[in-house]
Structures are given as structure tokens and as C-alpha cells.
Amino acid sequence: MRSSSHPRPSRSLLSLALGLGLVAALTSPARAAFQETPDPTWMTNGTVFAVVRSGGYVYIGGQFTSVRSTPPGTAGPTVKSIGIARLDATTGVADKTWTPEVTRTDGKRATVYAIAVIGGKVFLGGKFDRVDGQARRNFAAVAESDATLDPDVDAFVGSGLSQPVRAMIASGTRVYLGGQFTTVDGVSRPRLASFDPSGALLGWKGRVRGSVRALGFDCEGDVVAGGTFQTAAGPTGSFVARDKVAIFDETTAALQAWATRDADLDNGMNVLDLDVNCASQQLFAGIGGQNWLYAFDFSDNDGEMQWRRHTAGNVQAVAVNDQGTAGASDDRVTFGGHFGGGVEYPAGACPEAKPKTARFGLVDLQGNCDLSWMPTFQGKFAGPWDILVTGAGSQVWIGGAYTQVCDGSQSPAPCVSRYFLSRFTS
């Protein structure tokens, strides 16, 4: 992909595309506005870290024990589902027949950080050592049909609960894991691993020195990893500089040439989430430690920073909302985290230098603010942990740690009780 056999579009072509997109934005009809009030979907009684759609269902993972139609303490239907659950993607109602239980033997709450669906199986990764009472360490799979535990997906990931799985993605033939683990069933796998759909560990050996917090695919299907590391390597050879982001061949795990410029990511910065927009050839990264949203050039192997926006806390979730049109003029970058004090914009990028956006923001591909939709997330410190865009850009699911959703466009902002999971529709 980043080899001579797959050259990237030139930067001049990218500039032309973005320029045409800007012209289109000035002449095209206004984008459909999202509702400020969340849809009446079900919610949970604890933090949601992962939100994934497969077919007619949305799967959620986190640190909860039930899914509810109403906020905790308010009468309404409740479904016991520990650590992972699924909701009807249309109605938002929990499936009471699909209720695995993800637990820990030490009595503490288990956590599901990541979910991937492939081959009729729902793979889950996190910090746990039991699923439905059976021994599983940080990694397991249940049937998409009836939630029964898969007996063949039984690899022990990490040396214990202190080495969890933090990220997971699936292609058509593989599941990729990233996290803080260093081994799988005692075999060396430093923070990255891959399995086939049957649960067999593959020889794919991408390597980084530091934890992996985010995984994604690039426009050619290779694996993009983000985290705390500063060096990376393929299955063989020496470690080389890869500052917080590295890309590995989907089949061989060979380290690809694309890299961020070292000067753009200071010490203490960590990539907590990322997403790629193929229409504009950009990579967007949520940064913790020094609190930024970054946009990198993805058109060639020189990952030049295009722009960055400073927030008042970690950016923990990033998702591109591609409206499905041929151009990129109406695409937006949604991002969330614990930046309760809002987002700072330079002159010309926003009508307000620091609009009253709490724990959520919306920008176009050039980093200009979009204040047409300003939900804020209150009641808990952390805010959003995952953002899922579905319905060709018409719906946005937001999971995290919050108990209220407020309309930031009004003052004082009216609020509704929403615990840990919300869906918005345009």
C-alpha cells in the first residue's frame, strides 16, 4: 500500500479535491441538521466503551450490568446483561434473549473495551477472566445468533488482567487485537495479535513498544494502530521510529512506510482513537495527555500534520461522518472526550474562539467548527468513549460515561437524562 506498487495520490491532487469540496460546500444545500435531543433508545447502568453495528443490531460493551429503557431509579423495563449487550438498530430496544455475562473472579466489575463481529461471531476484548462462568482471559467470542460461548475461541491473552485488550477490528477473514498484552497463550505478541474466525492465533506479528489504544483500517485494508508507542517493527527486523501511529500489512504484518513527523507529536501525547477518511485522504487522531484533535495528510508516506484543535481534556473518540455523497464537502469529524471546558479555535476557523461545547465537537475536514449540532454530555467526568456513525451518516451513537445530554446551543442549556448511551438522528 505504501510501497512503490501502490503510490498515494499526490498532495496537489488532494489540495484540488479539498478545494473543490470547499466550493461545493459554499454552493450546495445545507446539511441535514441532527436533533439536539437523543432518540428514545435504551441505555445502561454503567460506562459504555464500545459501540459496533452488525446487521440489524448494535452491540455495546463496557462496565455495566443491565440495559434499561429508563434512567436508573426510574421505573421501566430492564434486561440483565453484564459487560456486553445488543439493541435493535432501528428501535433501540435491548434484546432480552441475547445476554452473555462477562465477569471477573476477584469480584470486581469486568470491562469490555472492544467488540468485532465476523463469521457469525461477536468477538469481545477487555479486562475479564470469565464469560458465562467459563474461563476466558481478556478475549472471547459468542454466537451472533444466540450468544452462546464459542468453545474454540479460548486463547488466553496477556499474562493477567493487568494486560487487557483495548482495541479490536475485523476484516472479512481476520480479527486484529491491540492492547497492553505481551503474550497470547504464552507466545510472544507484543501489543498486537491476529486470529482467524475460528479463534486460531495467526502468525501475524506486528510489533510496537508501548500500548495500543486504537485500531482501524486504511483505504487499502491495512491495519492502522495508534497508542503510546514511539517505535514499531514488522515480524522481523529492528524497531524504527513510528510516533504514536504505525501501519502494518493486513496479511504479512510488514511495517509500512507512512509515519507521522516526529516534531508534530510531543512527549506525553497518546493516540486514544483514530479514523481515516478515504475521500479526503486524511487520518484523524484523538490525543490524550496534551488534549488535541489532529488531522494528518494520508495522501503519501509523509504524515504531515494539516491542522490540530486544542481541547480542555482528552479526545477519546473520533469518527468521520461521511454523508455518502461523491465529494467530501459535507463530511464532518465528530469527536468526544472529557474536555468539559470546550474546544479552542484559531481566527477564521469558528465564529467563536471557544464555543460552549462540552465533551463533544464537530468540525469539517479543514478543522473549521460546525455549530449546527451542539450536544453536550454532563454528569460524569469522562464523557464519550466511542462514536458510531450509521445509516449513511444519518445516525450517530455515542457511548461513554455521562448521565445527561444537554443542548449546548441554548443558554441555559436544557438537559435530558441519558445514561451512558445515546443515539441521535438527522
N, C-alpha and C positions, 0 to 999 in steps of 0.2 A: 504494500500500500504506500508506504513512504519510501519505497525503493524506486530505482530508475524505471522499472516496468510499470509503475502506477504514479506518474507525476501528478502533482496537485495543480489546480487552476492557478494561473499567475495572479499576483496581487493586483495588477491592473484590471484583470477581469473581475476580481472581487470588488474593487472600488467602483467599477462601472455598474455592477449588479446592485450594489448598495445605493449608488446614486440614482439609478433608475427606480429603485424601490422608494427612495425619498420623494421623487417626482410623483410616483403613483400614489404615495400617501397623501400628497397635497391635493390630488385631483380625484381620488376615489371616494365613494360614500363612507360615512363614519362607520367604525366597527360597532358591532352589536355590544351593548353595554351589559355587564354582568349585574345580577341582582346584588344589592348590598346585604340582604337578609338570606341566610343559608336555607336550603331546601329542608323539608321536614323528614330528613333521613335519621336513622338510628345513630346512637352514639355509644360511648363506652364509659367504664368507671375507672380508667387508668390510661396512661400515656400511650399514644399510637406512634410507632416508629416507621412502619412500612405500610404502603397502600399500593396494591397491584390489581390490575383488571385482567381477567381471562374469561372470554365468552360472555355469558350473561351475569357474571358475578364480579364483585370487588372483594378482594381478600385483604384483611388488615392484620398486622402483627404488632405486638407491643408488650406492655406490662399491665394487663387488665385481667379481670376475672369474669366479666359479664358484658353483654351488649344490651343496650336499653333503648326503648322508644322515647323515653323522657329523661331529664336530668336526674342524677341520684338524689334520693329523698322525695321524689315526686312519683305518685302512683302511676303505673303503666307497665306494659308487658316487658319482661326481662328474660334473656336467654343466657344461661351459664356457658361460657366459652373462655377457656383460660389460655391467654397468650396469643391465640390466633382465632379468627372468625371470618365468616363471609356474609356479605349482604347482596341482595338483589340489586344489580346495577341500575335498574330502572326505578324501582320503588324505594330503594334504600333500606328495605326491611331485612333484618337478620334472618338467616336460615337456621331455624331451630333444630334441624336434623343433621347439621354439619358442625360438630362441636368437639374437636380434639382438645386434649388437656396437656399443656406444656408446663412442666414443673421442675422444682429443684428439691433434692433430698435434704438439704440443710434447712428447709422451711422458709427460705427467703423467696421472694417473687422471681419467677423466671422472666426472661426478656427475649422476645423475638424481634431482632433488628432488621431482618431481611427476608423476603419471600420471592420465589421464582416459580413459574408454572411451565411444565414441559411434559409431553407424553402422557397426559392424564394424571400427572402427579403434581402436588403442591410441595415444593421444597421449602424448608424453613431453616434459617440460621440465626444464632444468637448466643445467649448465655443460659444454658439449661442442661440437665442430665437425665430427664425422664420425659417421655411422650406417651400418654395413655398408660403410665405405670411401667413402661419398658425402658431399659437403659439406652439412652442416646446422648452423646456429648456434643452439644452446640450445633448439631446438624441432623436433619431427619427429613422424611417425606411421608405424606399421607395422600390417599387417593382423592382425586378431584371429585369422584362420583359420590363417595360415602364417608370420606375422612378416615378410613381405616389405615392404621400404621403400616407402612411398607416394610416387610421383614428384610428386604435385601439392601435397603439404604441404611446401613448401620455403622459407617465409618466413624471412629472417634476423632473429632477434630480438636486439636490443641491438647496440651498436657493437663488441662483442667479448666475450671470456669473462669480463670483469670485470662484465658486466651480465646475470647469469643469470636464468632463470625460477625462482622459488621456490615458486609455488603454482599449482594448476590444478584447475578443476571443469568438469563438463559437464552441461548440461540436455538436453532432448530434441532441441534444434535448434542449440545453440551450445557452443563451448568458450571458457572465460574463463581468461586468464593474469594472474598478478601476479608482480612481482619487482623487480629493480633496473634494468631496462632503461628507456630513454627513447625508443627508436625501434623500428619494425618496417619492414624494407626501406627505411630512410631516412625513413619517415613518422613524425611525432611521435605517440608513445603513451607518456605519462609513467607508467610502472609498472603500467599496466593495458591489456589488449587483449582482443579477442574475434574468433574465427574461426567460419565455418560448417563443417560436417563435411567439405566438400571441401577445406578449407585456405585459403579466401579470407578475407582480412582484412576485417572488417566496420567500419562507421562508428561503432561503439560506442566512446565516448570518455570513460569515467570518468577522473578525474584526481586524483592526490594528490601532495603534496610530501614525499617520503620513500619508503622502500622498502615493498613489500607482502610480507608473510611468510605470510599465511593468507587463504584464500578459503572461502566457504560460501554456502549459500542460506538465506534466511529462510523463513517459513511460507507466503509467497505467491510464492516463486520469484525474488525479487530477490536481488542479489549483495551479500554482506557481505564487506568487505575489512578486514583488520587488519594492522598493521605499525608502522613507526616514525614515521609522519607525524603532523602536528598540524593540517593544513588539507586540504581536498578541494574538488572542484568537479565539476559535470557537464560536458557537452560545450561549454557556453557559460557566460558569467558569471564573476564573481570567485570566488576561493577564500575559503572561510569555515571557521570552526573546526570541526574534527572530530578529536577527540583519540584517536588510535590505532585508531579504528573508524569506518568510513563505509559507507553502504548506497546502492547505485545501482540504478535501474530496470533490469530484465533486458533490455528492448528498446531504450529510449532513452538509458540511462546517466544519466538525470536524478538528481541528488543528492537523497536522501530526507531527511526531517526528523529521523529518530531520531539522537540523539547522546549520547555519554557526558558526564556532568558533568565539566567541566574539573578541578574540585578532586579528583576521585577518582583521576586518573592523573597521578602526578608526573613531572617531567623525569627522563629516564633509563629510563622504563618502555617496553617494546616488546611488542606482541602477537605472539607466535610461533605460536599456534594458537588456534582457536575452534570452538565448536559451539553449535547452537541446539536447545532443547527446546521444541517447539510445545505439548506438553501442559501445561506449566507457564508458558509464555511467558517464558523466560529465555534469556539469552545467557551462555555461559561462555567465559572467555578465559584462556589461559596466558600469563603475563607473564615476560619476561626483563629483565635489568638490575637489577630490585629484587625479583624472585623471589616471585611471588604467583599464586594461582588466584583469579580474580574471578568473581562472579555479578552480572549486570546485569538489571534489570527490562526485559523486552521487550514489556510489555503496552500501552505507549503510547510517545509520542515522547520522553519524558524518561527517558533511560537511567540511572536511579538505581542506584547500587551497593547490592546487597542484603546481600552479605557477601563477605569475602575471607579466604583462608587463606595464611599465610606459609610458605614453604619455604626450605630451605637452599641452593637453586640454581634455575636457570631452570626454569620449567614449559614444556616444548617440545611436548607432545602432550596434546590434550584430546578426549574422545569421550563422549557421553552413551550409556549403555546403557539403552535403552528395552525393558523386558521384554515389551512388546506388550499389556499389559492396558489396560483403559479408563482407569484413573486413572494418576496419576504417583507413587503412594506407593512403588512398588518400583523406580522409576528410580534410577540411580546415575550419578555423574560419575566416569569414570576419567581419571587424569591422570598424566603421567610427565615426567621430565627428569633433570637432573644434581644433584638435591637429595639427595646421599648422606647428609646429616645428618637427613633426615626432614622432617616437617610439624608445624607448631605449631598447637594448637587452643586456643580460649578455654574458660573454665569452662562446663561444660554441653554442649559440642559433641563431647566424646570422653571415654571413661573414662580415657584417659591424655593428659596435656598435650602430649606429644611421643612418640607411639608409634614403634617401631623400623621405620619404613617407609623404604626406601632406593630412590630413583629411581622410585617408583610409589605412588599413593594412590587411595583410593576414598571418596567422600562421597555423602550423599544430597542432595536438591535444596535443603535448608536449610543445607548445609555441615557437617552432623554426620558424624563419621567412621564408616566401616563397616570393622571389623576382622575380618570373616568371611573375607576373602581378602587375604593379605598377601605376595604375591611380591615379592622384591627383586632388583635387577639389578646385577651386580657385574662386575669385571674390566676395565672401561673407564670413563673419566670421564663421558662424555656421557649414557649411559643411553638410554631410549626417545626416538625421534624421531617415531613415528607409531603410532596406535592405531586398529584397525579392528574394529568390532563387527558380527558377522554371525549368521545362524541365529536371528533373532528374539531376540537378546540372549544366546543360549546359548554363543557362542564369541567369544573376543577374541584377535585377532592383534596382536602388539607387535613392531615393527621398531625398530632403533636401533643403538647402539654398546655392546655388552656381551658377555661370554663365559660368564657363569654366571647361572643363575636359582636363587634360594635361597628357602626357606620362612621368612619373617620372623616367623611366629607361634611359632617354636621358638627356643630358645637352648641351645647354639649352633645356628645355622641350617643344616640340611642343604642341600647345593647339588648341582646337576647342570650339566654343560657344555652350554650352548646359545649358539651364536654368531650374534648379530645378528638373529635372527628366531625367534619362538616363537608357538605357539597354545595357548590354554587353553580348556577345555570345562567347562561347569557340569553 
